Every structure is written in structure tokens, then in C-alpha cells.
Amino acid sequence: MRRFAFTAGLACAAVDAALMVPLAFPSRRDKRLAMTAAFLERFVLGLSIGPVTSALGTPGLLTGPLFALVASAPTALITRSHAPVLGLGVLNGLAVGAAYDLLHRRGT
């Protein structure tokens, strides 16, 4: 479970940070801060979905997107970038939830 959670966290964080590379920011410092914040937020998101799914006993395809939606809401509200932040969060949650189901729910 630890390896899955860590890998899922890194994958979500890398995707989100990579998508921010072409975006323009007022300064290099602002861009670095925004990318660091996005990386950390998505890392924790990916890291958390597997254990939350396991603890709740619900399907990852349900838990992942819902958990990601709720976890992404504060950033979406602060940045006023609702569609991209929530959309990418839900897609990350769906991917991690599906991967969790494939890897950890085979026998059930």
C-alpha cells in the first residue's frame, strides 16, 4: 500500500506540475511558488486516495473522484480557476481510484 500511495502521489504531482509549465505568471518566483504548491497538493491527493478507499471499503472509482473534488475545492475557490483545478483533480482521482481497484481489489 505504501508503494502504491507514494507512486500515485508522485504521478499526480508530476502531471499537475507539468501542465503548469507553459502558463505565464507575473514573475519567476510566483511561478515557482504556484508550481510547488500544486505539486504538494496533488502529491498529498494521490498519496491519500488509496488509504482512504481502503479505510472506507468503497470502490476506488467512487472514492477517488469524490475525495479529489473535495480536496481540490479550496484551491479552486482561492484561484478562481474552478474548471481546470476541479477537472484535473477529478481526473487524477479517477485515475488513482481505478488503479487502486485494479491492483488491490482483484480477489473481491
C-alpha positions, 0 to 999 in steps of 0.5 A: 500500500505504501508503494502504491500511495507514494507512486500515485502521489508522485504521478499526480504531482508530476502531471499537475506540475507539468501542465503548469509549465507553459502558463505565464505568471507575473514573475519567476518566483510566483511561478515557482511558488504556484508550481510547488504548491500544486505539486504538494497538493496533488502529491498529498491527493494521490498519496491519500486516495488509496488509504482512504478507499481502503479505510472506507471499503468503497470502490476506488472509482467512487472514492477517488473522484469524490475525495479529489473534488473535495480536496481540490475545492479550496484551491479552486475557490482561492484561484478562481480557476474552478474548471481546470483545478476541479477537472484535473483533480477529478481526473487524477482521482479517477485515475488513482481510484481505478488503479487502486481497484485494479491492483488491490481489489482483484480477489473481491 
